[in-house]
Amino acid sequence: MSWTDERVEQLKSLWTEGLSASQIARTLGGVTRNAVIGKVHRLGLAGRAAPSRVERPRLPSAPRLNVRTHAPEPPVVEEDPVVLEDGNFATVLTINNAMCRWPIGDPSENEFHFCGRKPKQGSPYCEAHARKAYQPQQLRRDKNRMAS
């Protein structure tokens, strides 16, 4: 298909009427939406002020629900790690299933240890560390925004 002067004028007219590239392609026939977009670009036609959507009657919408209907959780208060009977903290060698496995410090350092408190039922962490580890997704997003 070639762009004749007549088809270019029809394209310009339809474009200024606010038709979409797809609508123009259907009207002209034998041309794709992308070909219309390319020709509009090459002709330097200005963009339309308003979108070319067909207005649809608006249906009454349901009232929007407030996502934040619950009170925010209190801040996590971490307690000091447990000191074992031998005066040391729980380490990789001394940790067991009856101890919180929340890591404290840098694993490459000698002072690295674990919390050691009694874990929450069904969790490897104590209550405070479980709340810190398992945050609802929305709460994490909010905290990340505040930190940025």
Secondary structure as the mmCIF struct_conf table of DSSP 4:
data_model
#
loop_
_struct_conf.conf_type_id
_struct_conf.id
_struct_conf.beg_label_comp_id
_struct_conf.beg_label_asym_id
_struct_conf.beg_label_seq_id
_struct_conf.end_label_comp_id
_struct_conf.end_label_asym_id
_struct_conf.end_label_seq_id
HELX_RH_AL_P HELX_RH_AL_P1 ASP A 5 GLU A 17
TURN_TY1_P TURN_TY1_P1 GLY A 18 GLY A 18
HELX_RH_AL_P HELX_RH_AL_P2 ALA A 21 LEU A 28
BEND BEND1 GLY A 30 GLY A 30
HELX_RH_AL_P HELX_RH_AL_P3 ARG A 33 LEU A 43
TURN_TY1_P TURN_TY1_P2 GLY A 44 GLY A 44
HELX_LH_PP_P HELX_LH_PP_P1 LEU A 45 ARG A 48
BEND BEND2 ALA A 49 ALA A 50
HELX_LH_PP_P HELX_LH_PP_P2 ARG A 53 GLU A 55
HELX_LH_PP_P HELX_LH_PP_P3 PRO A 57 ASN A 66
BEND BEND3 VAL A 67 VAL A 67
BEND BEND4 HIS A 70 HIS A 70
HELX_LH_PP_P HELX_LH_PP_P4 ALA A 71 VAL A 76
HELX_LH_PP_P HELX_LH_PP_P5 GLU A 78 VAL A 82
STRN STRN1 VAL A 83 VAL A 83
HELX_LH_PP_P HELX_LH_PP_P6 LEU A 84 LEU A 84
TURN_TY1_P TURN_TY1_P3 GLU A 85 ASP A 86
BEND BEND5 GLY A 87 GLY A 87
STRN STRN2 PHE A 89 ALA A 90
TURN_TY1_P TURN_TY1_P4 VAL A 92 THR A 94
TURN_TY1_P TURN_TY1_P5 ASN A 97 ALA A 98
BEND BEND6 MET A 99 MET A 99
STRN STRN3 PRO A 103 ILE A 104
BEND BEND7 GLY A 105 GLY A 105
TURN_TY1_P TURN_TY1_P6 PRO A 107 SER A 108
BEND BEND8 GLU A 109 GLU A 109
TURN_TY1_P TURN_TY1_P7 ASN A 110 GLU A 111
STRN STRN4 HIS A 113 PHE A 114
BEND BEND9 ARG A 117 ARG A 117
HELX_LH_PP_P HELX_LH_PP_P7 LYS A 118 LYS A 120
TURN_TY1_P TURN_TY1_P8 GLN A 121 GLY A 122
BEND BEND10 SER A 123 TYR A 125
HELX_RH_AL_P HELX_RH_AL_P4 GLU A 127 ALA A 133
BEND BEND11 TYR A 134 TYR A 134
HELX_RH_AL_P HELX_RH_AL_P5 GLN A 137 ALA A 147
#
